[in-house]
C-alpha cells in the first residue's frame, strides 16, 4: 500500500538531451509511480527544465542548476580556460546556489534518481551533473526528504571532483541499487557504502510490451538485420582523436552493412539519440555503394522521435548488431538476439546475464570479419538463442515490481 505521506516526488535525471534510452527510463518510472501514487505531485528536475514538457504527469519542472553561470564565460575561446572560469564562478556562487535549491526543494518528500548512466562523466565535467546532483541530494535531505537511487548506472569517472561529488551524493541516499555489477563495483571503489546495495535490472525492463506489432516473433534464420549506430567520438578525448575513432567505426559499419546486403539481408539503421546518432545514419545512407540498396528498400532508416519509434523499428528486425546500451536492451526486451559493439562495460554485463556474453565486442577494436562470423554461427542455430532471455525477462519484471513496491511506495 502506498504511503500517502509522500505527496511530492521529484525525479532527477538527464531527460532533455535527446537520449532515447533515458526517456524510456523516465516513462517506465512514471508508469510505476502513477500506478502506486495517483495522488502524488510529480516534479521533474532536469536540463533543460522543459525536458518533459510533453508529459502531462509533471505539474512542476525545475532545472539542475538554479543559477547557471556558463553563459557568463561563453565568450572565452579556449575550452580549458572557459571551463576553469566556469568552475571558479560556480564554486564562488555555491552558497547562494545551495540556498536557492533548498528553497525549491521545500516540500519534496522523495527525490528519485531512477536508472540511466547518471553517475559517469561521458562528455560532462565535474560542474555539470556531479555538482548539481550532490546539491539536490543535500537540499532534499536538509529539508527532511528522502533520497533513493534506483537501478542506476555508475562509472567510469575520471575527474577527482566528479568522483567526490558522486560519492557524497550517493552516500546521502536512504537506498541505492545498480543496474549492473560493474556499476556496483565502481560505487565500492570510490568509497560509497555499497556493501549491502542491490544489483537489479534496468528500469526499462518494467515497460509493458503489449502492442501486437512489438510482439512479432523473429523469423529464423534471420532475414532483417538491425544495425544500431552511434555518433561515437571516443570517451572524453580531443576532437582530432575523436574524429579518427569515428572514421574507423563508420568504416567498419560500412563493411558490415555492405556484406549483409550482399548476402540478401534487409538492413535497418537504428539510433539511440535524436542528435548525434543521425550523423552515422546520414553518412551510411550517402555512400555511393549503398544507393541501389536504399532505392530498393533493403537499407532503411526510419525517423525516430521517441523510444516508441525505436521499439517499433527494432520489432521489424530479427537480430540486432548494436552499440548503444538501450538499443541492446530494447532488442532483448522484444526478444531479439543481439551482437553488442559496445563503448562501456554495461553492455557486457547485460549480455552475460542474458546468456549472450560471447557476442560482445569493443567499439574501438572490433573486427567486422569476426562479427560476421558470429552472425553466421547464430544463423546456423535451429532457433533463435532466446531461452535465457525469456527467463530473465520474467525475473527482471518481478524484481523491478518488488523494488517499486518495497522502496518507491514508502519513505
Secondary structure, DSSP 8 states (H G I E B T S, - for coil): ---TT--EEEEES--SSSBHHHHHHHHHHHHHHHHH-TT-EEEEE-SSTTTTTT-TTEEEEE-S-TT--GGGGTT--SHHHHHHHHHHHHHHTHHHHHHHHHHHTTT--EEEEESSSTBS-TT--IIIIIHHHHHHHHHHHHTT-EEEEEEE-B-----HHHHHHHHHHHHT-SEEEESSHHHHHHHHHTT---TT-EE---GGGGS----TTTT----SS--EEEEE------SS--HHHHHHHHHHHHHHHHHHHHHHHHTT-EEEEE-SBSSTTHHHHHHHHH-GGGHHHHHHTSEE-----SHHHHHHHHTT-SEEEE-SHHHHHHHHHTT-EEEEEESSHHHHHHHHHTT-GGGEEETTT--HHHHHHHHHHHHTSSS-S-HHHHHHHHHHHHHHHHHIIIIIT--
